[in-house]
Amino acid sequence: MGETAYAAIIRGHLADVFQGDTAILASYPGIRPTSDGFELTAFGQPCRISSQGVSIAGQPDWGPRGIIIGLLARHAVSDVCIETPWRAFRELPDSAPYAGAFRAHTEQILVPHVPALYRRREGISASLQGQPPEGDIPGDWALVLNPLPKIALCYHFYLPDEDFPANVTCLYANNVDRFLPTDALADVGEYMSRALLAQLP
């Protein structure tokens, strides 16, 4: 799909947002109303939504991230995010067509970098406003991240040892499918993992 088609989809989402009642969207945690739209954090970077488009880190985004953010805004619901019990991607509705891409682009993309991510874990947590999950969590390091308001992911990182290679598992908040469709949630995982890798030197 070319940029023009992406842009048309984003503009369609935003037209619906700003022609309707934005009160629910304005109530989302981390979303701040502005004179022409909203500010929020998206994939660890400052983001603005207006009737004119989506910008991330000060740059217009007419690609997949813009579509995801437009979808989130268009389908704003009053439900609160319920994190636990965390769900594997395969447990989300109609996830089978996207499971392979999710594993490759959200989890496996991080595996070669697990030791480096672990060494920088404190800085990464601070930069991306991550939190440790509650309770006894498997793995050498676990981190809860919010790529978007009301969307929570829990990453489990396993360092390599003499018996097992490195591994990464990414889980989703229990009711995450209330806020975005499954295909968009697969992309959310990919872009959050890219944001993690961007924290490495």
VENCOR-V332161 format. One record per residue. RES is the residue in one small letter. SS is DSSP state (hx for helix, st for strand, lp for the rest). PHI is phi as a letter, one per 30 degrees, with the letter a starting at -180 (NA if undefined). PSI is psi in radians with two decimals (999 if undefined). Layout:
BEGIN
res-><RES/RES>
ss-><SS/SS>
phi-><PHI/PHI>
psi-><PSI/PSI>
END
This chain:
BEGIN
res-><m/g/e/t/a/y/a/a/i/i/r/g/h/l/a/d/v/f/q/g/d/t/a/i/l/a/s/y/p/g/i/r/p/t/s/d/g/f/e/l/t/a/f/g/q/p/c/r/i/s/s/q/g/v/s/i/a/g/q/p/d/w/g/p/r/g/i/i/i/g/l/l/a/r/h/a/v/s/d/v/c/i/e/t/p/w/r/a/f/r/e/l/p/d/s/a/p/y/a/g/a/f/r/a/h/t/e/q/i/l/v/p/h/v/p/a/l/y/r/r/r/e/g/i/s/a/s/l/q/g/q/p/p/e/g/d/i/p/g/d/w/a/l/v/l/n/p/l/p/k/i/a/l/c/y/h/f/y/l/p/d/e/d/f/p/a/n/v/t/c/l/y/a/n/n/v/d/r/f/l/p/t/d/a/l/a/d/v/g/e/y/m/s/r/a/l/l/a/q/l/p>
ss-><lp/lp/hx/hx/hx/hx/hx/hx/hx/hx/hx/hx/hx/hx/hx/hx/hx/hx/hx/lp/lp/lp/hx/hx/hx/hx/lp/lp/lp/lp/lp/st/st/lp/lp/lp/st/st/st/st/st/st/lp/lp/st/st/st/st/st/st/lp/lp/st/st/st/st/lp/lp/st/st/lp/lp/lp/hx/hx/hx/hx/hx/hx/hx/hx/hx/hx/hx/lp/lp/lp/lp/lp/lp/lp/lp/lp/lp/lp/lp/st/st/hx/hx/hx/lp/lp/lp/lp/hx/hx/hx/hx/hx/hx/hx/hx/hx/hx/hx/hx/hx/hx/hx/hx/lp/lp/hx/hx/hx/hx/hx/hx/lp/hx/hx/hx/hx/hx/hx/hx/lp/lp/lp/st/lp/lp/lp/lp/lp/lp/lp/lp/lp/st/st/st/st/st/st/st/st/lp/lp/st/st/st/st/st/st/st/st/lp/lp/lp/lp/lp/lp/lp/lp/st/st/st/st/st/st/lp/lp/lp/hx/hx/hx/lp/lp/lp/hx/hx/hx/hx/hx/hx/hx/hx/hx/hx/hx/hx/hx/hx/hx/hx/lp/lp/lp/lp>
phi-><NA/d/d/d/d/e/d/d/d/d/d/d/d/d/d/d/d/d/d/c/d/c/d/d/d/d/d/d/d/i/c/c/d/b/d/b/l/b/c/a/c/b/h/i/b/d/b/b/c/b/d/d/l/c/b/b/h/i/c/e/b/c/c/e/d/d/d/d/d/d/d/e/d/d/c/e/b/d/e/c/d/c/d/c/d/d/b/d/e/d/d/d/d/h/d/e/d/c/d/d/d/d/d/d/c/c/c/d/d/c/e/d/c/e/e/d/d/d/d/c/d/d/d/d/e/d/d/c/h/d/b/d/d/d/i/d/c/d/j/d/a/b/b/c/b/c/d/b/e/i/c/b/b/c/c/c/c/c/d/d/b/d/c/b/d/d/a/b/b/c/c/c/e/e/c/d/d/d/c/a/d/d/d/d/d/d/d/e/d/d/d/d/d/d/d/d/d/d/d/d/d>
psi-><2.23/3.03/-0.67/-0.75/-0.74/-0.81/-0.70/-0.68/-0.79/-0.80/-0.63/-0.77/-0.81/-0.59/-0.75/-0.68/-0.91/-0.15/-0.17/-2.85/2.07/0.21/-0.72/-0.78/-0.73/-0.39/-0.14/2.43/2.34/-0.05/2.24/2.07/2.51/-3.12/-0.48/0.20/-2.22/2.64/2.56/3.09/2.25/2.08/0.69/0.12/2.71/2.44/2.54/2.42/2.27/3.08/-0.28/-0.31/-2.99/2.32/2.49/2.23/0.64/0.02/2.36/2.43/1.83/0.45/-2.76/-0.65/-0.69/-0.68/-0.77/-0.80/-0.70/-0.70/-0.80/-0.78/-0.71/-0.61/0.60/2.34/2.78/-0.14/2.59/2.71/2.20/1.94/-0.81/2.66/2.42/2.63/2.42/2.68/-0.67/-0.28/-0.14/2.70/2.34/0.68/-0.28/-0.78/-0.31/-0.03/-0.74/-0.79/-0.66/-0.84/-0.75/-0.80/-0.26/-0.75/-0.98/-0.52/-0.43/-0.36/-0.81/-0.28/0.13/-0.83/-0.72/-0.71/-0.69/-0.75/-0.55/0.34/-0.66/-0.77/-0.67/-0.78/-0.74/-0.78/-0.71/0.15/0.76/2.80/2.61/2.51/2.77/2.63/-3.05/1.89/2.33/2.80/2.97/-0.36/2.42/2.51/2.25/2.21/2.64/1.58/-0.51/2.78/2.36/0.06/2.07/2.37/2.53/1.97/2.33/2.18/2.29/2.04/2.61/2.58/-2.97/-0.26/-0.52/2.53/2.97/2.69/2.75/2.35/2.34/2.12/2.76/2.62/2.63/-0.71/0.50/-0.48/-0.06/-0.34/-0.42/2.62/2.83/-0.68/-0.67/-0.63/-0.59/-0.74/-0.63/-0.79/-0.77/-0.82/-0.49/-0.65/-0.65/-0.67/-0.64/-0.81/-0.52/-0.24/-0.18/2.59/999>
END
